[in-house]
Amino acid sequence: MQSDNVRRIHELNDLKTSAWTEEELHYHQRVMSDLSPWLNAQGSAMLSQIIQEIQKRD
């Protein structure tokens, strides 16, 4: 279930992942990882960016 504090992915598309909140990063990483077998190249690239941003913040 999505928290009220998490913007939907289409709202975040124009923002760099550095502007996303921790909650948004972790939520969308979890959802996109679950869907990874069906992601296209753009989705896979976005998931990679999200993971890199999470690692950078840790």
C-alpha positions in Angstrom: 0.0 0.0 0.0 1.3 3.4 -1.0 1.8 6.0 1.8 0.2 9.4 1.3 3.7 10.9 1.5 4.9 9.0 -1.6 4.3 10.7 -5.0 3.4 8.4 -7.9 6.1 7.5 -10.3 4.7 9.7 -13.1 5.0 12.7 -10.8 8.6 11.9 -10.2 9.7 11.2 -13.8 10.9 14.8 -14.4 12.9 15.0 -11.1 16.3 13.6 -10.5 16.3 10.8 -8.0 18.4 13.0 -5.7 15.2 15.1 -5.2 13.1 12.1 -4.2 12.5 11.4 -0.5 13.9 8.3 1.2 10.4 6.9 1.4 9.8 7.4 -2.3 13.1 5.8 -3.2 12.4 2.7 -1.1 8.8 2.4 -2.1 9.4 2.6 -5.8 12.5 0.4 -5.6 10.4 -2.3 -3.9 7.6 -2.1 -6.5 9.9 -1.9 -9.5 12.0 -4.8 -8.3 8.8 -6.9 -8.0 8.0 -6.0 -11.5 11.5 -6.2 -12.9 10.8 -9.2 -15.2 8.4 -7.1 -17.1 10.2 -3.7 -17.1 11.3 -2.3 -20.5 14.7 -0.7 -21.0 13.5 2.7 -19.6 12.1 1.0 -16.5 15.2 -1.0 -15.9 17.3 2.2 -16.2 15.1 4.0 -13.7 15.3 1.1 -11.3 19.1 1.2 -11.6 19.1 5.0 -10.9 16.9 4.4 -7.8 19.2 1.7 -6.4 22.3 3.9 -7.0 20.7 6.8 -5.2 19.7 4.6 -2.2 23.3 3.3 -2.1 24.7 6.8 -2.3 22.6 7.9 0.7 23.5 5.0 2.9 
